[in-house]
């Protein structure tokens, strides 16, 4: 079996899981009940769901991050969300690299100018993209897989960017689930997210729109 065949089978299995779980993914309460019913296997089931959401983001990841913090605590939920996101990003990168243009190129169109930027300093593009919530994370995975970027570089940039983002998403998701208990804390989390991640987005926008001119010696 070639790598392309194996990748294609992996993609079909992932899609089948999404179709199976789709009704529950549209009902976060049902999703939480589904994950928690498996006992010790719930961690593995949860990890698979987080990985699949990295490929097919059919619900906002913040909801899944919130479920993880409620079920496994702040540290355990964060680590589970982070590991699942890294595994999912790695899987998306690998699928794009092995299946190539035929399947992954349509996903790159969602990036607009970001797709072309990956031909430049890919590390900084991937790192900053992880800190901009409105940018489709799955599309970045596919675009990076199609670029000349090495996997270790991609994984490091993803890790550095995902850590602060998942900390914030875990906070927002947890308080969103329990909004009646922490309404003010949720507003604080949202305000911090707008300030911090909005600043990253503005920085990236203006540095690309108004690049520094090289100094003349």
C-alpha positions as CSV (number, residue, x, y, z in Angstrom):
1,X,0.0,0.0,0.0
2,X,1.4,3.4,-1.0
3,X,1.5,6.5,1.1
4,X,-1.2,8.1,-1.0
5,X,-3.5,5.1,-0.6
6,X,-3.0,5.0,3.1
7,X,-3.6,8.8,3.3
8,X,-6.8,8.4,1.3
9,X,-8.0,5.7,3.6
10,X,-7.2,7.8,6.6
11,X,-9.1,10.7,5.2
12,X,-12.2,8.5,4.5
13,X,-12.1,7.1,8.0
14,X,-11.9,10.6,9.5
15,X,-14.8,11.7,7.3
16,X,-16.8,8.7,8.4
17,X,-16.2,9.6,12.0
18,X,-17.3,13.2,11.4
19,X,-20.5,12.0,9.7
20,X,-21.2,9.6,12.6
21,X,-20.6,12.2,15.3
22,X,-22.1,15.2,13.4
23,X,-25.5,15.1,15.2
24,X,-23.7,15.1,18.6
25,X,-21.2,17.8,17.4
26,X,-24.2,20.0,16.7
27,X,-25.4,19.5,20.2
28,X,-22.6,20.3,22.7
29,X,-24.5,18.8,25.6
30,X,-25.0,15.5,23.8
31,X,-21.3,15.6,22.8
32,X,-20.2,16.0,26.4
33,X,-22.4,13.1,27.5
34,X,-21.1,11.0,24.6
35,X,-17.5,11.6,25.6
36,X,-18.0,11.1,29.4
37,X,-19.8,7.7,29.0
38,X,-16.7,5.8,28.0
39,X,-14.9,5.7,31.4
40,X,-11.2,5.3,31.0
41,X,-11.5,5.2,27.2
42,X,-13.1,8.7,27.3
43,X,-9.7,10.3,27.1
44,X,-8.8,8.4,23.9
45,X,-12.3,9.1,22.4
46,X,-11.9,12.8,23.3
47,X,-8.4,12.9,21.7
48,X,-9.8,11.4,18.5
49,X,-12.6,14.0,18.3
50,X,-10.1,16.8,18.8
51,X,-7.9,15.4,16.1
52,X,-10.9,15.1,13.7
53,X,-12.0,18.7,14.4
54,X,-8.6,19.9,13.3
55,X,-9.4,18.3,9.9
56,X,-13.0,19.2,9.7
57,X,-13.9,22.1,12.0
58,X,-17.6,21.6,12.0
59,X,-18.0,23.2,15.5
60,X,-16.0,26.0,17.1
61,X,-13.0,24.5,18.9
62,X,-13.7,26.7,21.9
63,X,-16.7,24.5,22.7
64,X,-14.6,21.3,22.7
65,X,-11.9,23.0,24.8
66,X,-14.5,24.0,27.3
67,X,-15.8,20.4,27.5
68,X,-12.3,19.2,28.2
69,X,-11.7,21.6,31.0
70,X,-15.0,20.6,32.6
71,X,-14.4,16.9,32.3
72,X,-10.7,16.7,33.0
73,X,-9.9,19.9,35.0
74,X,-7.9,23.0,33.9
75,X,-4.5,21.3,33.4
76,X,-5.8,17.9,32.1
77,X,-8.3,19.6,29.8
78,X,-5.6,22.0,28.5
79,X,-3.1,19.2,27.8
80,X,-5.7,17.0,26.1
81,X,-6.8,19.9,23.9
82,X,-3.2,20.8,23.1
83,X,-2.2,17.2,22.3
84,X,-5.2,16.6,20.2
85,X,-4.7,19.8,18.3
86,X,-1.0,19.0,17.6
87,X,-1.9,15.5,16.4
88,X,-4.7,16.9,14.2
89,X,-2.5,19.6,12.8
90,X,0.2,17.0,12.1
91,X,-2.3,14.7,10.4
92,X,-3.6,17.6,8.2
93,X,0.0,18.5,7.3
94,X,0.8,14.9,6.4
95,X,-2.4,14.4,4.3
96,X,-1.7,17.6,2.3
97,X,1.8,16.5,1.7
98,X,1.0,13.0,0.6
99,X,-2.2,13.6,-1.3
100,X,-1.0,16.9,-2.9
101,X,-2.7,19.5,-4.9
102,X,-5.7,17.4,-6.0
103,X,-7.2,17.4,-2.5
104,X,-5.5,20.1,-0.5
105,X,-5.4,22.9,-3.0
106,X,-9.1,23.8,-2.6
107,X,-8.5,24.3,1.1
108,X,-5.7,26.8,0.4
109,X,-8.0,29.1,-1.4
110,X,-9.6,30.0,2.0
111,X,-6.3,31.5,3.0
112,X,-6.2,34.1,0.2
113,X,-2.8,35.9,0.4
114,X,-1.7,33.7,3.3
115,X,-1.2,30.8,0.8
116,X,1.4,32.8,-1.1
117,X,3.0,34.0,2.1
118,X,3.8,30.5,3.0
119,X,6.3,30.5,0.2
120,X,8.3,33.1,2.3
121,X,9.0,32.8,6.0
122,X,6.7,29.8,6.7
123,X,7.6,29.5,10.3
124,X,6.5,33.0,11.2
125,X,3.4,32.7,9.1
126,X,2.3,29.5,10.8
127,X,3.2,30.8,14.3
128,X,1.2,34.1,13.9
129,X,-1.7,32.3,12.2
130,X,-2.2,30.2,15.3
131,X,-2.6,33.5,17.3
132,X,-5.4,34.8,15.0
133,X,-8.6,33.1,15.9
134,X,-10.5,34.1,12.7
135,X,-7.9,32.4,10.4
136,X,-9.0,28.8,9.6
137,X,-6.5,26.5,11.4
138,X,-7.2,23.6,9.1
139,X,-6.4,25.6,6.0
140,X,-3.0,26.6,7.5
141,X,-2.2,22.9,8.1
142,X,-3.0,22.1,4.5
143,X,-1.1,25.1,3.1
144,X,1.9,24.3,5.2
145,X,1.8,20.7,4.0
146,X,1.9,21.9,0.4
147,X,4.8,24.3,1.0
148,X,8.5,23.4,1.3
149,X,8.3,23.8,5.1
150,X,9.8,21.0,7.1
151,X,7.6,19.1,9.5
152,X,9.7,19.8,12.7
153,X,9.5,23.6,11.8
154,X,5.8,23.3,11.3
155,X,5.3,21.4,14.6
156,X,7.4,23.9,16.6
157,X,5.6,26.9,15.2
158,X,2.2,25.2,15.8
159,X,3.2,24.3,19.4
160,X,4.3,27.9,20.2
161,X,1.2,29.4,18.8
162,X,-1.3,26.9,20.1
163,X,-0.2,27.1,23.8
164,X,-1.5,30.6,24.4
165,X,-4.5,30.1,22.1
166,X,-5.7,27.0,23.8
167,X,-5.2,28.5,27.2
168,X,-7.6,31.3,26.2
169,X,-10.0,28.9,24.4
170,X,-10.1,26.6,27.4
171,X,-10.9,29.6,29.6
172,X,-13.6,31.0,27.3
173,X,-15.1,27.5,26.6
174,X,-15.3,26.7,30.3
175,X,-17.0,29.9,31.3
176,X,-19.3,29.8,28.2
177,X,-20.5,26.4,29.4
178,X,-21.1,27.8,32.9
179,X,-22.0,31.3,31.9
180,X,-24.5,31.6,34.7
181,X,-21.7,31.1,37.2
182,X,-19.0,33.2,35.6
183,X,-20.6,35.9,33.4
184,X,-18.1,38.6,34.3
185,X,-15.1,36.3,34.0
186,X,-16.3,35.3,30.5
187,X,-16.5,39.0,29.5
188,X,-13.0,39.5,30.9
189,X,-11.7,36.5,28.9
190,X,-13.3,37.8,25.7
191,X,-11.8,41.3,26.3
192,X,-8.4,39.9,26.8
193,X,-8.7,37.8,23.6
194,X,-9.7,40.8,21.6
195,X,-6.9,42.9,23.0
196,X,-4.1,40.3,22.7
197,X,-5.0,38.3,19.6
198,X,-6.5,41.4,17.9
199,X,-3.1,43.1,18.4
200,X,-1.3,40.2,16.8
201,X,-3.7,40.4,13.8
202,X,-3.1,44.1,13.4
203,X,0.6,43.7,13.7
204,X,0.7,41.1,11.0
205,X,-1.6,43.1,8.7
206,X,0.4,46.4,9.0
207,X,3.8,44.7,8.7
208,X,2.7,43.1,5.4
209,X,0.9,46.1,4.1
210,X,3.6,48.6,5.0
211,X,6.9,46.6,4.9
212,X,10.0,48.3,6.2
213,X,12.2,49.7,3.6
214,X,15.8,48.5,3.6
215,X,18.3,51.0,5.0
216,X,20.8,52.4,2.6
217,X,24.4,52.1,3.7
